[in-house]
Structure formats: C-alpha cells, structure tokens
Amino acid sequence: MRGIVKHHDEIESGLAAISDVLANASTCFDVYYELQNGSKRDTYEPIVDAYPIFFETTVIAHLVAMSTLIYSVLETRNDSHSIPGLLRVGRRCGKDAAALSAIEAKVESLRPTWVKVSRIRNEVFGHRSKGRSPAQVFAEIDLLPEQIGRLIQELKDLDSEIAGIFGTVVSAVLSISATEETTALMCALAEKHAP
C-alpha cells in the first residue's frame, strides 16, 4: 500500500510542478513575443524606442526564464520533475504501455526544438561560449519565436495527456496567458507617453 501512495504523491507533485513550469514558460513567452512581434507593436513602438535598455533587458529576462523553464520539462535527470520522469513512474505503476510509448514518441518528435531552446539556455545565457557571440549562436540555432510557442503548447498538451493516463487532471493554470495584459500595459504606456 505504501508504494501506491508513494507513486500517487510522486505523480501529483510531478504533474503540479510541470504544470507550474509550463504556465510560467508560457507567460514568459507571451511577454517576450508581444514585445518582439506583437500585433499592436506599432502602437507602442515609441515607448520601446524611448526606453530601449529597459525593454531589451525585459525581453532578455523573459527569454532566459523561458529557456530555463522549457529545458527542465524534458531533462532526463532522476532528481527533478520532468515528463520523462513521469513516464518512468507510469511504467513502474504498470500504466498503459501503449499510451506511455505514444507520449514518448511525441517527446522525441519535440526533442529537436527542445535542443535548440536548450542551446539558448546553455550557450548564450548559462555558459557564454568563448568562440561564438550570442548572435552567432542564435544564427546557428535558427529558432523562430513561433517554434518556441508551438513547443510550449505541445508540452502543455502532453502534460494533459499524461494526467489523463494517471486518471487526474492538470491545473487550470495552464490556460493563463499574459498576452492581453502585456498589450494593454504597453498601449497604456504609449498613451501616457504620447506628445
């Protein structure tokens, strides 16, 4: 009985941790994307131009946080919460092997994009390469913001699928978005800054 309770606690805490990480990665992406490519960027461009250091730093901070958070979701370490870790628990608990294998196949299909995000974390922010500038690393990686957004959404979908295999649901926190608030804030700042 103790093993069942232990697995249940491990599953619940793992799903909660991954949902939290993905919600944070998603909202970081929303802010990052809106400031870079937002639908109303032309409306608030003057405020970005007026405070370039602040906004460049904000974009970088969200990119650092987002890349670090995304990295953690697919890492394979045994001592932290990750999707591969949850799949290992599922196998130990005797969950549907075909369903777990299908999720593993989806994880592998996401891995090339995840590796690109991991390279941002590792080579640009975590360990600044001696031989290449951040611009060179970004050029080598060739990763579009839309690819990052799709990766986050697909990881959120996987989190929900895994929860279904375990007979539970993921937190509603996965549905939050920072896009509207970021746009509203930037437009309000632009309006206040207007001559």
Biotite code that builds the C-alpha atoms (Angstrom):
import biotite.structure as struc

atoms = struc.array([
    struc.Atom([0.000, 0.000, 0.000], chain_id="A", res_id=1, res_name="MET", atom_name="CA", element="C"),
    struc.Atom([2.847, 2.371, 0.843], chain_id="A", res_id=2, res_name="ARG", atom_name="CA", element="C"),
    struc.Atom([4.219, 2.023, -2.741], chain_id="A", res_id=3, res_name="GLY", atom_name="CA", element="C"),
    struc.Atom([0.863, 3.035, -4.249], chain_id="A", res_id=4, res_name="ILE", atom_name="CA", element="C"),
    struc.Atom([0.659, 6.121, -2.030], chain_id="A", res_id=5, res_name="VAL", atom_name="CA", element="C"),
    struc.Atom([4.279, 6.999, -2.833], chain_id="A", res_id=6, res_name="LYS", atom_name="CA", element="C"),
    struc.Atom([3.619, 6.734, -6.581], chain_id="A", res_id=7, res_name="HIS", atom_name="CA", element="C"),
    struc.Atom([0.410, 8.753, -6.244], chain_id="A", res_id=8, res_name="HIS", atom_name="CA", element="C"),
    struc.Atom([2.242, 11.515, -4.367], chain_id="A", res_id=9, res_name="ASP", atom_name="CA", element="C"),
    struc.Atom([5.076, 11.442, -6.917], chain_id="A", res_id=10, res_name="GLU", atom_name="CA", element="C"),
    struc.Atom([2.584, 11.688, -9.777], chain_id="A", res_id=11, res_name="ILE", atom_name="CA", element="C"),
    struc.Atom([0.585, 14.516, -8.215], chain_id="A", res_id=12, res_name="GLU", atom_name="CA", element="C"),
    struc.Atom([3.646, 16.536, -7.244], chain_id="A", res_id=13, res_name="SER", atom_name="CA", element="C"),
    struc.Atom([5.262, 15.892, -10.652], chain_id="A", res_id=14, res_name="GLY", atom_name="CA", element="C"),
    struc.Atom([2.194, 16.972, -12.603], chain_id="A", res_id=15, res_name="LEU", atom_name="CA", element="C"),
    struc.Atom([1.771, 20.066, -10.416], chain_id="A", res_id=16, res_name="ALA", atom_name="CA", element="C"),
    struc.Atom([5.437, 21.018, -10.839], chain_id="A", res_id=17, res_name="ALA", atom_name="CA", element="C"),
    struc.Atom([5.405, 20.530, -14.603], chain_id="A", res_id=18, res_name="ILE", atom_name="CA", element="C"),
    struc.Atom([2.139, 22.444, -14.954], chain_id="A", res_id=19, res_name="SER", atom_name="CA", element="C"),
    struc.Atom([3.613, 25.310, -12.941], chain_id="A", res_id=20, res_name="ASP", atom_name="CA", element="C"),
    struc.Atom([6.796, 25.338, -15.024], chain_id="A", res_id=21, res_name="VAL", atom_name="CA", element="C"),
    struc.Atom([4.823, 25.288, -18.286], chain_id="A", res_id=22, res_name="LEU", atom_name="CA", element="C"),
    struc.Atom([2.469, 28.049, -17.117], chain_id="A", res_id=23, res_name="ALA", atom_name="CA", element="C"),
    struc.Atom([5.483, 30.209, -16.270], chain_id="A", res_id=24, res_name="ASN", atom_name="CA", element="C"),
    struc.Atom([7.228, 29.366, -19.548], chain_id="A", res_id=25, res_name="ALA", atom_name="CA", element="C"),
    struc.Atom([4.035, 30.177, -21.418], chain_id="A", res_id=26, res_name="SER", atom_name="CA", element="C"),
    struc.Atom([3.514, 33.559, -19.787], chain_id="A", res_id=27, res_name="THR", atom_name="CA", element="C"),
    struc.Atom([7.210, 34.414, -20.272], chain_id="A", res_id=28, res_name="CYS", atom_name="CA", element="C"),
    struc.Atom([6.775, 33.543, -23.934], chain_id="A", res_id=29, res_name="PHE", atom_name="CA", element="C"),
    struc.Atom([3.643, 35.713, -24.148], chain_id="A", res_id=30, res_name="ASP", atom_name="CA", element="C"),
    struc.Atom([5.515, 38.759, -22.835], chain_id="A", res_id=31, res_name="VAL", atom_name="CA", element="C"),
    struc.Atom([8.614, 38.008, -24.935], chain_id="A", res_id=32, res_name="TYR", atom_name="CA", element="C"),
    struc.Atom([6.583, 37.514, -28.106], chain_id="A", res_id=33, res_name="TYR", atom_name="CA", element="C"),
    struc.Atom([4.357, 40.528, -27.591], chain_id="A", res_id=34, res_name="GLU", atom_name="CA", element="C"),
    struc.Atom([7.328, 42.825, -27.031], chain_id="A", res_id=35, res_name="LEU", atom_name="CA", element="C"),
    struc.Atom([9.111, 41.424, -30.097], chain_id="A", res_id=36, res_name="GLN", atom_name="CA", element="C"),
    struc.Atom([6.333, 40.745, -32.590], chain_id="A", res_id=37, res_name="ASN", atom_name="CA", element="C"),
    struc.Atom([3.049, 41.744, -31.007], chain_id="A", res_id=38, res_name="GLY", atom_name="CA", element="C"),
    struc.Atom([0.005, 42.584, -33.039], chain_id="A", res_id=39, res_name="SER", atom_name="CA", element="C"),
    struc.Atom([-0.022, 46.137, -31.654], chain_id="A", res_id=40, res_name="LYS", atom_name="CA", element="C"),
    struc.Atom([3.747, 46.642, -31.627], chain_id="A", res_id=41, res_name="ARG", atom_name="CA", element="C"),
    struc.Atom([3.450, 49.656, -33.944], chain_id="A", res_id=42, res_name="ASP", atom_name="CA", element="C"),
    struc.Atom([1.107, 51.304, -31.409], chain_id="A", res_id=43, res_name="THR", atom_name="CA", element="C"),
    struc.Atom([3.669, 51.210, -28.635], chain_id="A", res_id=44, res_name="TYR", atom_name="CA", element="C"),
    struc.Atom([6.891, 51.316, -30.661], chain_id="A", res_id=45, res_name="GLU", atom_name="CA", element="C"),
    struc.Atom([7.590, 54.897, -29.481], chain_id="A", res_id=46, res_name="PRO", atom_name="CA", element="C"),
    struc.Atom([7.640, 53.781, -25.824], chain_id="A", res_id=47, res_name="ILE", atom_name="CA", element="C"),
    struc.Atom([10.024, 50.914, -26.660], chain_id="A", res_id=48, res_name="VAL", atom_name="CA", element="C"),
    struc.Atom([12.255, 53.371, -28.534], chain_id="A", res_id=49, res_name="ASP", atom_name="CA", element="C"),
    struc.Atom([12.134, 55.827, -25.624], chain_id="A", res_id=50, res_name="ALA", atom_name="CA", element="C"),
    struc.Atom([13.325, 53.197, -23.096], chain_id="A", res_id=51, res_name="TYR", atom_name="CA", element="C"),
    struc.Atom([15.444, 50.761, -25.140], chain_id="A", res_id=52, res_name="PRO", atom_name="CA", element="C"),
    struc.Atom([17.617, 49.441, -22.318], chain_id="A", res_id=53, res_name="ILE", atom_name="CA", element="C"),
    struc.Atom([14.620, 48.612, -20.147], chain_id="A", res_id=54, res_name="PHE", atom_name="CA", element="C"),
    struc.Atom([12.748, 46.823, -22.918], chain_id="A", res_id=55, res_name="PHE", atom_name="CA", element="C"),
    struc.Atom([15.790, 44.965, -24.239], chain_id="A", res_id=56, res_name="GLU", atom_name="CA", element="C"),
    struc.Atom([16.524, 43.790, -20.699], chain_id="A", res_id=57, res_name="THR", atom_name="CA", element="C"),
    struc.Atom([12.883, 42.755, -20.262], chain_id="A", res_id=58, res_name="THR", atom_name="CA", element="C"),
    struc.Atom([12.943, 40.699, -23.459], chain_id="A", res_id=59, res_name="VAL", atom_name="CA", element="C"),
    struc.Atom([16.229, 39.045, -22.443], chain_id="A", res_id=60, res_name="ILE", atom_name="CA", element="C"),
    struc.Atom([14.949, 38.275, -18.934], chain_id="A", res_id=61, res_name="ALA", atom_name="CA", element="C"),
    struc.Atom([11.864, 36.586, -20.336], chain_id="A", res_id=62, res_name="HIS", atom_name="CA", element="C"),
    struc.Atom([13.972, 34.631, -22.838], chain_id="A", res_id=63, res_name="LEU", atom_name="CA", element="C"),
    struc.Atom([16.338, 33.449, -20.079], chain_id="A", res_id=64, res_name="VAL", atom_name="CA", element="C"),
    struc.Atom([13.469, 32.382, -17.840], chain_id="A", res_id=65, res_name="ALA", atom_name="CA", element="C"),
    struc.Atom([11.559, 30.742, -20.686], chain_id="A", res_id=66, res_name="MET", atom_name="CA", element="C"),
    struc.Atom([14.558, 28.759, -21.977], chain_id="A", res_id=67, res_name="SER", atom_name="CA", element="C"),
    struc.Atom([15.466, 27.575, -18.476], chain_id="A", res_id=68, res_name="THR", atom_name="CA", element="C"),
    struc.Atom([11.887, 26.535, -17.713], chain_id="A", res_id=69, res_name="LEU", atom_name="CA", element="C"),
    struc.Atom([11.433, 24.691, -21.012], chain_id="A", res_id=70, res_name="ILE", atom_name="CA", element="C"),
    struc.Atom([14.760, 22.920, -20.516], chain_id="A", res_id=71, res_name="TYR", atom_name="CA", element="C"),
    struc.Atom([13.616, 21.467, -17.201], chain_id="A", res_id=72, res_name="SER", atom_name="CA", element="C"),
    struc.Atom([10.467, 19.866, -18.640], chain_id="A", res_id=73, res_name="VAL", atom_name="CA", element="C"),
    struc.Atom([12.262, 17.338, -20.854], chain_id="A", res_id=74, res_name="LEU", atom_name="CA", element="C"),
    struc.Atom([15.510, 16.840, -18.968], chain_id="A", res_id=75, res_name="GLU", atom_name="CA", element="C"),
    struc.Atom([16.175, 13.227, -18.033], chain_id="A", res_id=76, res_name="THR", atom_name="CA", element="C"),
    struc.Atom([17.617, 13.600, -14.524], chain_id="A", res_id=77, res_name="ARG", atom_name="CA", element="C"),
    struc.Atom([16.099, 11.383, -11.836], chain_id="A", res_id=78, res_name="ASN", atom_name="CA", element="C"),
    struc.Atom([16.155, 14.021, -9.100], chain_id="A", res_id=79, res_name="ASP", atom_name="CA", element="C"),
    struc.Atom([13.782, 16.575, -10.626], chain_id="A", res_id=80, res_name="SER", atom_name="CA", element="C"),
    struc.Atom([10.276, 16.725, -12.059], chain_id="A", res_id=81, res_name="HIS", atom_name="CA", element="C"),
    struc.Atom([10.081, 16.200, -15.808], chain_id="A", res_id=82, res_name="SER", atom_name="CA", element="C"),
    struc.Atom([7.948, 14.498, -18.416], chain_id="A", res_id=83, res_name="ILE", atom_name="CA", element="C"),
    struc.Atom([10.484, 11.656, -18.829], chain_id="A", res_id=84, res_name="PRO", atom_name="CA", element="C"),
    struc.Atom([10.387, 11.223, -15.041], chain_id="A", res_id=85, res_name="GLY", atom_name="CA", element="C"),
    struc.Atom([6.600, 10.949, -15.046], chain_id="A", res_id=86, res_name="LEU", atom_name="CA", element="C"),
    struc.Atom([6.787, 8.377, -17.826], chain_id="A", res_id=87, res_name="LEU", atom_name="CA", element="C"),
    struc.Atom([9.213, 6.318, -15.719], chain_id="A", res_id=88, res_name="ARG", atom_name="CA", element="C"),
    struc.Atom([6.748, 6.437, -12.810], chain_id="A", res_id=89, res_name="VAL", atom_name="CA", element="C"),
    struc.Atom([3.972, 5.390, -15.186], chain_id="A", res_id=90, res_name="GLY", atom_name="CA", element="C"),
    struc.Atom([5.961, 2.336, -16.262], chain_id="A", res_id=91, res_name="ARG", atom_name="CA", element="C"),
    struc.Atom([6.707, 1.405, -12.633], chain_id="A", res_id=92, res_name="ARG", atom_name="CA", element="C"),
    struc.Atom([2.989, 1.712, -11.831], chain_id="A", res_id=93, res_name="CYS", atom_name="CA", element="C"),
    struc.Atom([2.020, -0.515, -14.749], chain_id="A", res_id=94, res_name="GLY", atom_name="CA", element="C"),
    struc.Atom([0.120, 2.181, -16.648], chain_id="A", res_id=95, res_name="LYS", atom_name="CA", element="C"),
    struc.Atom([-0.929, 1.590, -20.246], chain_id="A", res_id=96, res_name="ASP", atom_name="CA", element="C"),
    struc.Atom([2.352, 0.813, -22.031], chain_id="A", res_id=97, res_name="ALA", atom_name="CA", element="C"),
    struc.Atom([0.988, 1.768, -25.467], chain_id="A", res_id=98, res_name="ALA", atom_name="CA", element="C"),
    struc.Atom([-0.180, 5.171, -24.206], chain_id="A", res_id=99, res_name="ALA", atom_name="CA", element="C"),
    struc.Atom([3.166, 5.796, -22.500], chain_id="A", res_id=100, res_name="LEU", atom_name="CA", element="C"),
    struc.Atom([5.025, 4.765, -25.676], chain_id="A", res_id=101, res_name="SER", atom_name="CA", element="C"),
    struc.Atom([2.876, 7.146, -27.728], chain_id="A", res_id=102, res_name="ALA", atom_name="CA", element="C"),
    struc.Atom([3.810, 10.001, -25.413], chain_id="A", res_id=103, res_name="ILE", atom_name="CA", element="C"),
    struc.Atom([7.479, 9.023, -25.575], chain_id="A", res_id=104, res_name="GLU", atom_name="CA", element="C"),
    struc.Atom([7.248, 9.182, -29.375], chain_id="A", res_id=105, res_name="ALA", atom_name="CA", element="C"),
    struc.Atom([5.738, 12.678, -29.122], chain_id="A", res_id=106, res_name="LYS", atom_name="CA", element="C"),
    struc.Atom([8.516, 13.707, -26.733], chain_id="A", res_id=107, res_name="VAL", atom_name="CA", element="C"),
    struc.Atom([11.094, 12.505, -29.256], chain_id="A", res_id=108, res_name="GLU", atom_name="CA", element="C"),
    struc.Atom([9.378, 14.493, -32.021], chain_id="A", res_id=109, res_name="SER", atom_name="CA", element="C"),
    struc.Atom([9.683, 17.627, -29.842], chain_id="A", res_id=110, res_name="LEU", atom_name="CA", element="C"),
    struc.Atom([13.278, 16.986, -28.868], chain_id="A", res_id=111, res_name="ARG", atom_name="CA", element="C"),
    struc.Atom([14.918, 18.785, -31.870], chain_id="A", res_id=112, res_name="PRO", atom_name="CA", element="C"),
    struc.Atom([13.153, 22.048, -30.976], chain_id="A", res_id=113, res_name="THR", atom_name="CA", element="C"),
    struc.Atom([13.813, 21.452, -27.275], chain_id="A", res_id=114, res_name="TRP", atom_name="CA", element="C"),
    struc.Atom([17.518, 21.001, -28.061], chain_id="A", res_id=115, res_name="VAL", atom_name="CA", element="C"),
    struc.Atom([17.523, 24.395, -29.803], chain_id="A", res_id=116, res_name="LYS", atom_name="CA", element="C"),
    struc.Atom([15.918, 26.044, -26.762], chain_id="A", res_id=117, res_name="VAL", atom_name="CA", element="C"),
    struc.Atom([18.400, 24.215, -24.534], chain_id="A", res_id=118, res_name="SER", atom_name="CA", element="C"),
    struc.Atom([21.255, 25.618, -26.582], chain_id="A", res_id=119, res_name="ARG", atom_name="CA", element="C"),
    struc.Atom([19.963, 29.136, -25.888], chain_id="A", res_id=120, res_name="ILE", atom_name="CA", element="C"),
    struc.Atom([19.956, 28.317, -22.182], chain_id="A", res_id=121, res_name="ARG", atom_name="CA", element="C"),
    struc.Atom([23.364, 26.647, -22.259], chain_id="A", res_id=122, res_name="ASN", atom_name="CA", element="C"),
    struc.Atom([25.411, 28.540, -24.847], chain_id="A", res_id=123, res_name="GLU", atom_name="CA", element="C"),
    struc.Atom([24.017, 32.064, -24.667], chain_id="A", res_id=124, res_name="VAL", atom_name="CA", element="C"),
    struc.Atom([22.980, 32.513, -21.034], chain_id="A", res_id=125, res_name="PHE", atom_name="CA", element="C"),
    struc.Atom([24.217, 29.608, -18.894], chain_id="A", res_id=126, res_name="GLY", atom_name="CA", element="C"),
    struc.Atom([27.745, 29.366, -20.278], chain_id="A", res_id=127, res_name="HIS", atom_name="CA", element="C"),
    struc.Atom([28.817, 32.127, -22.613], chain_id="A", res_id=128, res_name="ARG", atom_name="CA", element="C"),
    struc.Atom([30.793, 30.489, -25.408], chain_id="A", res_id=129, res_name="SER", atom_name="CA", element="C"),
    struc.Atom([34.320, 31.766, -25.935], chain_id="A", res_id=130, res_name="LYS", atom_name="CA", element="C"),
    struc.Atom([34.374, 31.072, -29.648], chain_id="A", res_id=131, res_name="GLY", atom_name="CA", element="C"),
    struc.Atom([30.972, 32.449, -30.641], chain_id="A", res_id=132, res_name="ARG", atom_name="CA", element="C"),
    struc.Atom([28.941, 35.524, -29.847], chain_id="A", res_id=133, res_name="SER", atom_name="CA", element="C"),
    struc.Atom([25.300, 35.195, -28.779], chain_id="A", res_id=134, res_name="PRO", atom_name="CA", element="C"),
    struc.Atom([24.294, 36.434, -32.240], chain_id="A", res_id=135, res_name="ALA", atom_name="CA", element="C"),
    struc.Atom([26.316, 33.636, -33.840], chain_id="A", res_id=136, res_name="GLN", atom_name="CA", element="C"),
    struc.Atom([24.742, 31.032, -31.557], chain_id="A", res_id=137, res_name="VAL", atom_name="CA", element="C"),
    struc.Atom([21.248, 32.318, -32.363], chain_id="A", res_id=138, res_name="PHE", atom_name="CA", element="C"),
    struc.Atom([22.076, 32.183, -36.084], chain_id="A", res_id=139, res_name="ALA", atom_name="CA", element="C"),
    struc.Atom([23.304, 28.582, -35.755], chain_id="A", res_id=140, res_name="GLU", atom_name="CA", element="C"),
    struc.Atom([20.255, 27.542, -33.768], chain_id="A", res_id=141, res_name="ILE", atom_name="CA", element="C"),
    struc.Atom([17.830, 29.021, -36.313], chain_id="A", res_id=142, res_name="ASP", atom_name="CA", element="C"),
    struc.Atom([14.846, 29.026, -33.956], chain_id="A", res_id=143, res_name="LEU", atom_name="CA", element="C"),
    struc.Atom([11.787, 31.159, -34.637], chain_id="A", res_id=144, res_name="LEU", atom_name="CA", element="C"),
    struc.Atom([9.592, 32.511, -31.839], chain_id="A", res_id=145, res_name="PRO", atom_name="CA", element="C"),
    struc.Atom([6.630, 30.660, -33.339], chain_id="A", res_id=146, res_name="GLU", atom_name="CA", element="C"),
    struc.Atom([8.523, 27.375, -32.917], chain_id="A", res_id=147, res_name="GLN", atom_name="CA", element="C"),
    struc.Atom([9.027, 28.137, -29.233], chain_id="A", res_id=148, res_name="ILE", atom_name="CA", element="C"),
    struc.Atom([5.331, 28.921, -28.840], chain_id="A", res_id=149, res_name="GLY", atom_name="CA", element="C"),
    struc.Atom([4.358, 25.649, -30.546], chain_id="A", res_id=150, res_name="ARG", atom_name="CA", element="C"),
    struc.Atom([6.788, 23.704, -28.358], chain_id="A", res_id=151, res_name="LEU", atom_name="CA", element="C"),
    struc.Atom([5.273, 25.169, -25.198], chain_id="A", res_id=152, res_name="ILE", atom_name="CA", element="C"),
    struc.Atom([1.738, 24.399, -26.379], chain_id="A", res_id=153, res_name="GLN", atom_name="CA", element="C"),
    struc.Atom([2.662, 20.835, -27.322], chain_id="A", res_id=154, res_name="GLU", atom_name="CA", element="C"),
    struc.Atom([4.335, 20.317, -23.932], chain_id="A", res_id=155, res_name="LEU", atom_name="CA", element="C"),
    struc.Atom([1.178, 21.597, -22.219], chain_id="A", res_id=156, res_name="LYS", atom_name="CA", element="C"),
    struc.Atom([-0.857, 19.141, -24.312], chain_id="A", res_id=157, res_name="ASP", atom_name="CA", element="C"),
    struc.Atom([1.489, 16.306, -23.284], chain_id="A", res_id=158, res_name="LEU", atom_name="CA", element="C"),
    struc.Atom([1.115, 17.296, -19.635], chain_id="A", res_id=159, res_name="ASP", atom_name="CA", element="C"),
    struc.Atom([-2.662, 16.953, -20.026], chain_id="A", res_id=160, res_name="SER", atom_name="CA", element="C"),
    struc.Atom([-2.315, 13.596, -21.800], chain_id="A", res_id=161, res_name="GLU", atom_name="CA", element="C"),
    struc.Atom([-0.070, 12.272, -19.047], chain_id="A", res_id=162, res_name="ILE", atom_name="CA", element="C"),
    struc.Atom([-2.564, 13.436, -16.433], chain_id="A", res_id=163, res_name="ALA", atom_name="CA", element="C"),
    struc.Atom([-5.262, 11.506, -18.289], chain_id="A", res_id=164, res_name="GLY", atom_name="CA", element="C"),
    struc.Atom([-3.170, 8.330, -18.224], chain_id="A", res_id=165, res_name="ILE", atom_name="CA", element="C"),
    struc.Atom([-2.843, 8.721, -14.463], chain_id="A", res_id=166, res_name="PHE", atom_name="CA", element="C"),
    struc.Atom([-6.569, 9.445, -14.081], chain_id="A", res_id=167, res_name="GLY", atom_name="CA", element="C"),
    struc.Atom([-6.154, 13.018, -12.935], chain_id="A", res_id=168, res_name="THR", atom_name="CA", element="C"),
    struc.Atom([-6.303, 16.487, -14.460], chain_id="A", res_id=169, res_name="VAL", atom_name="CA", element="C"),
    struc.Atom([-3.733, 19.238, -14.763], chain_id="A", res_id=170, res_name="VAL", atom_name="CA", element="C"),
    struc.Atom([-4.075, 22.604, -13.156], chain_id="A", res_id=171, res_name="SER", atom_name="CA", element="C"),
    struc.Atom([-6.168, 25.276, -14.824], chain_id="A", res_id=172, res_name="ALA", atom_name="CA", element="C"),
    struc.Atom([-3.043, 27.442, -14.565], chain_id="A", res_id=173, res_name="VAL", atom_name="CA", element="C"),
    struc.Atom([-2.009, 26.043, -17.958], chain_id="A", res_id=174, res_name="LEU", atom_name="CA", element="C"),
    struc.Atom([-4.685, 28.145, -19.631], chain_id="A", res_id=175, res_name="SER", atom_name="CA", element="C"),
    struc.Atom([-3.463, 31.543, -18.426], chain_id="A", res_id=176, res_name="ILE", atom_name="CA", element="C"),
    struc.Atom([-1.948, 33.989, -20.879], chain_id="A", res_id=177, res_name="SER", atom_name="CA", element="C"),
    struc.Atom([-0.003, 37.208, -20.420], chain_id="A", res_id=178, res_name="ALA", atom_name="CA", element="C"),
    struc.Atom([-0.587, 38.479, -23.957], chain_id="A", res_id=179, res_name="THR", atom_name="CA", element="C"),
    struc.Atom([-3.628, 40.653, -23.265], chain_id="A", res_id=180, res_name="GLU", atom_name="CA", element="C"),
    struc.Atom([-2.133, 42.193, -20.131], chain_id="A", res_id=181, res_name="GLU", atom_name="CA", element="C"),
    struc.Atom([1.179, 42.885, -21.878], chain_id="A", res_id=182, res_name="THR", atom_name="CA", element="C"),
    struc.Atom([-0.573, 44.504, -24.828], chain_id="A", res_id=183, res_name="THR", atom_name="CA", element="C"),
    struc.Atom([-2.818, 46.571, -22.547], chain_id="A", res_id=184, res_name="ALA", atom_name="CA", element="C"),
    struc.Atom([0.147, 47.701, -20.440], chain_id="A", res_id=185, res_name="LEU", atom_name="CA", element="C"),
    struc.Atom([2.225, 48.660, -23.464], chain_id="A", res_id=186, res_name="MET", atom_name="CA", element="C"),
    struc.Atom([-0.650, 50.556, -25.090], chain_id="A", res_id=187, res_name="CYS", atom_name="CA", element="C"),
    struc.Atom([-1.356, 52.391, -21.816], chain_id="A", res_id=188, res_name="ALA", atom_name="CA", element="C"),
    struc.Atom([2.310, 53.340, -21.515], chain_id="A", res_id=189, res_name="LEU", atom_name="CA", element="C"),
    struc.Atom([2.337, 54.539, -25.107], chain_id="A", res_id=190, res_name="ALA", atom_name="CA", element="C"),
    struc.Atom([-0.782, 56.628, -24.500], chain_id="A", res_id=191, res_name="GLU", atom_name="CA", element="C"),
    struc.Atom([0.777, 58.241, -21.410], chain_id="A", res_id=192, res_name="LYS", atom_name="CA", element="C"),
    struc.Atom([3.994, 58.875, -23.327], chain_id="A", res_id=193, res_name="HIS", atom_name="CA", element="C"),
    struc.Atom([2.301, 60.376, -26.384], chain_id="A", res_id=194, res_name="ALA", atom_name="CA", element="C"),
    struc.Atom([3.109, 64.059, -27.009], chain_id="A", res_id=195, res_name="PRO", atom_name="CA", element="C"),
])
